[in-house]
């Protein structure tokens, strides 16, 4: 649960926080988005075969597309430097082997990259500062 009082003025609560979880690398991967205002889950996808970084990238793009579709004015927070950079560059720089098991992930990556190319002006994507704010509210809670 977020410490709303402590984070007031630091975090914009009218935002979607995203995160991914992966068992192994590669392995079963899933991602989700949570509205910071009340920590309600807005979307969840997976599991499919992939990597954590792919899930983080897809989660950001999913949040951006949802914001546009709904006409919302809000930001997206992610704790993944790589995924934020990939979104900025509109390219998922994964080294995941493409095969029958990973084809679904590659299909989603292609769709996400296409969406980013067609929607260059989208909601701001900001870094969730885990060391200062705690785990991102969309975290799957699997860290040991």
N, C-alpha and C positions, 0 to 999 in steps of 0.2 A: 504494500500500500504506500502510495506517495505521501511524503510529509509536505502537504500543500503550504502550510505556514512558512516552513523553512525555505521552500523553493519560490515563494511569492516574489515577483520582480526579477527572477532569474530565468525561470522556465515559462514559456507561453503555454498555458493549459488548453487553449483552443487549438489543438494540434493532434496529429496522429503519431504515436510512437510505434515503430516496427521492430521486429526481431525475427531471427531464424534459429532453428535448432536442427542439428544433424547428428545422427548416431554413426560415427565413423567418418572417414573422409577419403573417398566418397561413401555415402550411405543413405539411409532413409532420411530425407530432408523435408522440413515443413516450415512455414512462416505464418506470421499473423500481424495484425494491426489493431491497436487499442487507442480509443479516444482518451486523451489525457484528462479531460474535464471530469470524467467519472470512472475511468479505467474500464469502460465497456469494450468488449471485443467487437470490432467492426467487420473483420474478415479473418479467415483462416484458410490455408491451402496446404494440401499434402496429406500424407507423405508421398514423395516421389524420390527416385534415385537422383542424388545431386551432391552438392557441397554446401557448407555453411555460407560461404561468400556468395554463391549463386542465390541462395535463399534470401540473404540480406538485400541483394540487388533487386530481385523480383518483388520483395515486400515493399521496397521504396516505390517502385514503379506502380505497383498495385494501389498503394495509397495515393499517389499522384493522380492516377486515372480515376479513382473514386472521388477525390476532391473535385476534379473537373466535371465528372458526370453529374454530381450532386449540386454543382454550383457553389460549393463552400469556399470560404476565404480562410484558409488555415495553413499551417506549416506541417512539415514532416520531420520527425526526429529519428535518427538511426545511430547506433553505437559503432557502426562499421566504417572506418576510413576508406577501405577498399571499395565498398559498395557505393558510397557517396561519390568517390572519384569516378567510378564506372558510370554512374548516372550523369555526372557532369560531362563526361566524354561521350555519352550515349553509346557505350560499347562495354559489354561484359567480357573482361579479359581472362576468362577461365581457361585452365589447362585440362579440364575434365575430358577424359577420353569419350569420344562420341561413339556410342554403340546402341544396341537394342534396348539395354536397361536405362540409358541416359537420354534416349530420344525425346521423351516427354519434357525433360528439362530444357533441352535444346530448342524444342518448339516454343516453349514459354519465353526463353531468352530472345529468340528471333522476334516474337510478337512484342516483347518489352522494348527492344532496341528500335523497332519500327515506330512504336508509340512515342518514344523519346524524340526520334527524328521529326515526327509530324507535330509534336507539341513542345517546341523548344522553350516556350515561355510557360512555365508551370510553377506550381507552389514552391516556396523555398524549402530546401532540404538542409537541415542543421545537424551538427554532431551532438549526440547525447553524451554528456560528460559524466561517465560512470564513476570516475574517481571522486568527483565532487557531489554528485546527485544520487548515487546508488544505482542499482540495476535498472535498466530501461523497463518501464512497466509492461512491455510486451514480451519480456523474457520468459522462456519456457521453464526456467528454474531447474536446469539439469547440471549446472556447474558443480564440480566437486571441490 
